[in-house]
């Protein structure tokens, strides 16, 4: 059995150092907790309300398994949760009901008959519900924009009404505008700091040059003042 030869070259050491200490990417967080709270509150209400309307419509048409409904109700009660009206459960429970009955349900939109699209929607809905269940209110801009995009796809397949989809577009536009303004402020602050640093550097250089002209020792005293006669 042969031992591997250690790579002691500078390149090898550098690559190993990068593996141990990978670079951290810094993501922009432009929206404060109040703005994020409003977005999450309203979009979650959109999802729960639309899913409830969708499930009620499918139930009235006899497309849902009674066993799946009974199992959902029993599990909900066993966890000590309060009784809900119609199908106004949390997102995860609503999503699981849709997934269990998906082959009997009739979805909405141009891709309603596309099983790949429906499966992708159900997967994204699961991720959205999991993400929104943990509210830190300090999500990065890219996370919020991705969330809004996924929510729109879910709402379309569940048959959300025009007012809800229009409101979602307004929320996205408002979020984009706040992010744009925040980026502009950040760039201005960075430019001001750079300008201040350059100004400070120029003042320091001119002071140093003046001292070097008047005093060959740059202000340093070879002999303390108390010893001067």
Wavefront OBJ file of the C-alpha trace (Angstrom):
o trace
v 0.000 0.000 0.000
v 1.537 3.259 -1.142
v 1.053 6.531 0.689
v 0.069 9.528 -1.348
v 2.754 12.129 -1.800
v 1.932 15.365 -0.008
v 1.541 18.399 -2.222
v 3.815 21.009 -0.654
v 3.763 23.425 -3.569
v 2.453 26.976 -2.974
v -0.421 26.338 -5.410
v -1.431 23.191 -3.573
v -1.363 24.942 -0.212
v -3.427 27.821 -1.591
v -6.070 25.505 -3.024
v -6.344 23.630 0.264
v -6.691 26.911 2.142
v -9.554 27.943 -0.158
v -11.293 24.622 0.468
v -11.028 25.088 4.247
v -12.082 28.734 4.138
v -14.472 29.246 1.189
v -15.362 32.785 0.238
v -18.624 34.046 1.689
v -20.976 35.840 -0.680
v -22.620 38.939 0.761
v -26.284 39.290 -0.220
v -28.129 42.600 -0.172
v -30.887 43.048 2.409
v -32.738 46.179 1.325
v -36.121 45.633 2.994
v -36.458 46.130 6.733
v -38.491 43.894 9.070
v -41.733 45.955 8.756
v -41.650 45.798 4.940
v -40.861 42.074 4.926
v -43.579 41.392 7.499
v -46.187 43.116 5.333
v -45.103 41.175 2.241
v -45.197 37.814 4.025
v -48.513 38.525 5.734
v -50.315 39.539 2.553
v -48.841 36.880 0.261
v -49.540 34.108 2.772
v -53.157 35.256 3.001
v -53.332 35.184 -0.799
v -52.081 31.592 -0.879
v -54.312 30.295 1.920
v -57.431 32.059 0.597
v -56.837 30.918 -3.007
v -56.063 27.345 -1.958
v -59.216 27.226 0.173
v -61.362 28.438 -2.730
v -59.711 25.917 -5.049
v -60.230 22.998 -2.651
v -63.846 23.974 -1.956
v -64.580 24.122 -5.671
v -62.949 20.744 -6.302
v -64.761 19.245 -3.299
v -68.143 20.458 -4.565
v -67.418 18.697 -7.865
v -66.626 15.438 -6.070
v -62.970 15.372 -7.089
v -61.499 14.920 -3.619
v -61.074 11.685 -1.719
v -63.148 11.559 1.461
v -60.433 9.439 3.073
v -57.842 12.183 2.496
v -60.174 14.764 4.034
v -60.933 12.569 7.059
v -57.241 11.856 7.578
v -56.460 15.578 7.434
v -59.191 16.438 9.961
v -58.144 13.656 12.353
v -54.470 14.618 12.178
v -55.348 18.274 12.752
v -57.438 17.443 15.830
v -54.815 15.032 17.189
v -52.319 17.885 17.228
v -54.659 19.962 19.376
v -55.229 22.622 16.743
v -58.409 24.722 16.589
v -61.232 23.838 14.210
v -61.018 25.642 10.877
v -63.689 26.856 8.468
v -63.821 24.969 5.164
v -60.199 24.225 4.125
v -58.552 27.211 5.807
v -55.622 25.181 7.078
v -51.990 26.241 7.010
v -50.148 26.176 3.708
v -48.459 22.825 4.304
v -51.750 21.051 5.071
v -53.459 22.608 2.058
v -50.574 21.659 -0.184
v -50.601 18.061 1.067
v -54.340 17.805 0.363
v -53.801 19.039 -3.181
v -50.857 16.683 -3.714
v -52.841 13.674 -2.451
v -55.700 14.364 -4.866
v -53.746 15.961 -7.710
v -54.645 13.341 -10.337
v -58.369 14.001 -9.819
v -58.188 17.783 -9.554
v -58.611 20.307 -12.358
v -56.011 23.061 -12.257
v -56.123 26.418 -14.023
v -54.036 28.210 -16.624
v -52.360 27.246 -19.880
v -50.216 24.564 -18.220
v -53.013 22.999 -16.173
v -52.770 19.677 -18.032
v -48.969 19.552 -17.854
v -48.118 17.043 -15.109
v -44.499 18.223 -15.016
v -45.639 21.803 -14.415
v -48.089 20.704 -11.724
v -45.439 18.610 -9.953
v -43.024 21.542 -10.103
v -45.693 23.811 -8.614
v -46.358 21.366 -5.779
v -42.636 21.103 -5.059
v -42.200 24.884 -5.061
v -45.271 25.275 -2.877
v -43.733 22.916 -0.330
v -40.543 24.997 -0.323
v -42.497 28.254 -0.050
v -44.562 26.966 2.888
v -41.421 25.755 4.662
v -39.638 29.055 4.061
v -42.541 31.219 5.209
v -43.051 29.133 8.351
v -39.741 30.482 9.702
v -39.967 34.258 9.829
v -36.696 36.048 10.488
v -37.682 39.251 8.610
v -34.111 39.714 7.358
v -34.223 37.789 4.084
v -32.004 38.852 1.205
v -33.478 40.628 -1.815
v -32.933 37.596 -4.060
v -34.817 35.356 -1.607
v -37.830 37.677 -1.549
v -37.942 38.066 -5.339
v -37.686 34.294 -5.819
v -40.472 33.812 -3.275
v -42.767 36.241 -5.093
v -42.063 34.526 -8.411
v -42.913 31.075 -7.014
v -46.067 32.372 -5.324
v -47.320 33.764 -8.628
v -46.885 30.367 -10.325
v -48.799 28.651 -7.497
v -51.634 31.183 -7.553
v -52.064 30.885 -11.317
v -52.448 27.095 -11.236
v -54.862 27.330 -8.304
v -57.030 29.793 -10.223
v -56.456 32.992 -8.264
v -58.715 35.864 -9.246
v -57.559 38.887 -11.205
v -57.567 41.250 -8.179
v -55.212 38.928 -6.253
v -52.777 38.545 -9.157
v -52.856 42.302 -9.759
v -52.144 42.968 -6.077
v -49.220 40.543 -6.194
v -47.766 42.453 -9.144
v -48.098 45.677 -7.158
v -46.263 44.091 -4.211
v -43.442 42.940 -6.492
v -43.161 46.355 -8.139
v -43.079 48.079 -4.753
v -40.413 45.673 -3.473
v -38.287 46.216 -6.582
v -38.545 49.986 -6.174
v -37.520 49.856 -2.498
v -34.573 47.640 -3.405
v -33.533 50.047 -6.174
v -33.669 53.032 -3.818
v -31.705 51.150 -1.161
v -28.994 50.222 -3.678
v -28.758 53.852 -4.777
v -28.313 55.019 -1.188
v -25.681 52.350 -0.583
v -23.718 53.421 -3.668
v -23.906 57.085 -2.626
v -22.646 56.244 0.862
v -19.776 54.215 -0.581
v -18.877 57.107 -2.879
v -18.989 59.574 0.034
v -16.728 57.353 2.145
v -14.267 57.069 -0.744
v -14.341 60.833 -1.295
v -13.792 61.475 2.415
v -10.873 59.030 2.458
v -9.296 60.629 -0.598
v -9.700 64.093 0.947
v -8.149 62.882 4.191
v -5.285 61.278 2.303
v -4.627 64.484 0.344
v -4.600 66.565 3.550
v -2.259 64.113 5.222
v 0.079 64.116 2.213
v 0.176 67.920 2.015
v 0.834 68.179 5.757
v 3.610 65.634 5.490
v 5.183 67.473 2.560
v 5.012 70.766 4.485
v 6.631 69.206 7.510
v 9.334 67.604 5.428
v 10.156 71.019 3.880
v 10.300 72.936 7.173
v 11.738 70.176 9.261
v 14.101 67.610 7.824
v 13.149 65.230 10.632
v 9.397 65.466 9.963
v 8.558 66.893 13.374
v 10.673 64.425 15.345
v 12.871 65.905 18.087
v 16.256 64.377 18.527
v 16.635 66.121 21.890
v 13.743 66.729 24.342
v 12.623 70.368 24.664
v 13.632 70.472 28.355
v 17.272 70.002 27.432
v 17.388 72.935 24.988
v 19.347 75.916 26.321
l 1 2 3 4 5 6 7 8 9 10 11 12 13 14 15 16 17 18 19 20 21 22 23 24 25 26 27 28 29 30 31 32 33 34 35 36 37 38 39 40 41 42 43 44 45 46 47 48 49 50 51 52 53 54 55 56 57 58 59 60 61 62 63 64 65 66 67 68 69 70 71 72 73 74 75 76 77 78 79 80 81 82 83 84 85 86 87 88 89 90 91 92 93 94 95 96 97 98 99 100 101 102 103 104 105 106 107 108 109 110 111 112 113 114 115 116 117 118 119 120 121 122 123 124 125 126 127 128 129 130 131 132 133 134 135 136 137 138 139 140 141 142 143 144 145 146 147 148 149 150 151 152 153 154 155 156 157 158 159 160 161 162 163 164 165 166 167 168 169 170 171 172 173 174 175 176 177 178 179 180 181 182 183 184 185 186 187 188 189 190 191 192 193 194 195 196 197 198 199 200 201 202 203 204 205 206 207 208 209 210 211 212 213 214 215 216 217 218 219 220 221 222 223 224 225 226 227 228 229
